[in-house]
């Protein structure tokens, strides 16, 4: 645009800057500023295989074109090009989204997870010892954790316990662990220099073993922190191109806390078939991060595969058995997972399992699937029987006069019989009884006020209906001579530790088992009843001092 000015009666031609050029620059600066804020808040992966990132670029181009038109008051070549590029990005997501869909790739989705089919349940599924049965579910762990934080004055006003409670194995024990979190922004502002002081650890086999672990140095990086201390932002700025998924709180064998963040990528075409390929391990105290491929992960890491992704692959395996068209019409041979799932620790590694049922079936299963959440190894056990909710109803029916409600079952191997184990809770959520239910026959139910009593009742019921011939391999009664007796106070309860001349193992007898244990001394003959385990420590279920009758 050319402007003129008059000086001493002469008209002088002056060259000026085009307003279009200034409008382009201003639109670019505003768009980049908005893009920076959006990226800082939403933290997408800078990866063209992430639809959210592509949509962000398309939105930025549309925004730039619109702002540019407003400032230049024209529909120019630059704004048209921006609109066109944004439209191409949207088309890229839509087209490759369809090309990556189950409709066109049903076979690839079915074969994404390799399942080893096992017909013999007992030969492959680990038998869990009586003292290793997980009796603390997620809800119970939450209640126990809230009580722990309430024991420290002032702690509950600043922090709350994260309700997730990851199931982990450490030092041959199985725990649910969960960190404390800031209650809100101002609580973080007050404590950001010291960090979060600890985490809750609950032993799933012993509800009295609950600990609020205090750390010598606080955890600075947390999902409930803000700005640079926010865990996701801290990791994202170090790994801009990786697609992140689950954030799992775990501890190593020394009890040191870490965050394990799954890294996933599509494996079918451009966007389809998400699968975990590794994990980023974050030290929440120092902020140190390290990426590992799955094969190189430290041994203590339990969970890498996000449960929802692993379970969608199981669904695809059962759903697309005869292709995509079959899912719309005949639905021949199709399987689907039941509504719920649970976790179980086997050989020190966390697995997720659920029943598989025929499409359209009601309250029954044809088998169940088990997935290792570290390496994605999957097993299908073919066995007909009740689904988890039928088993829960059966257990509740045994105590219907008490109104107890069942937890979601844990799968166990009891005397080579696939068995659901549940806890029965009162209206306050307190565990009052336990129950075992046979998968193949939910009329085979055992209940009791202790795990041992429930198992004894269950085995008797299995013998009664002919599902097992003899349980002598599982339950033992021995008459032994006392060698030594020691006592200890465990969580406020007196516990006796006995050794015997005839048996080298250590026998643990809680006072609640029998008052006669008080009179036991060296040289006395006693009779013990217990469930056989492979360990050297035996928890006694029955105790009888043969010289005393109380």
Secondary structure, DSSP 8 states (H G I E B T S, - for coil): -EEEEEETTEEEEEE---HHHHHHHHHHHHHHHHHHHHHHHH---S-TT-HHHHHHHHHHHHHHHHHHHHHHTS--HHHHHHHHHHHHHHHHHHHHHHHTSTTT-HHHHHTTS-EEEES-HHHHS----GGG-----HHHHHHHHHHHHTTSTTHHHHEEE-S--EEEEETTEEEEEEEEEESSHHHHHHHTTT-EEEEEEEETT-TT-EEEEEEEEEE--BTT--GGGBHHHHHHTT-SS-EEEEEEEEE-TT--EEEEEEEEEEEETTTEEEEEEEEEEE-TTT--EEEEEGGG--TT----S-HHHHHHHHHHHHHTTT-HHHHHTT-TT-EEE-S--EEEEETTEEEEEEEEEETT--SEEEEEEEEETTT--EEEEEEEEE-HHHHHHHHHHHTTTTT-EE---EEEEETTEEEEEEEEE-TTS-EEEEEEEESS-TT-EEEESSHHHHHHHHHHHHHHTTS-S--TTTEEEEEEEEEEEEEEEETTEEEEEEEESS--SEEEEETTT-GGGGG--TT-EEEEEEE--SSSEEE-SEEEETT---
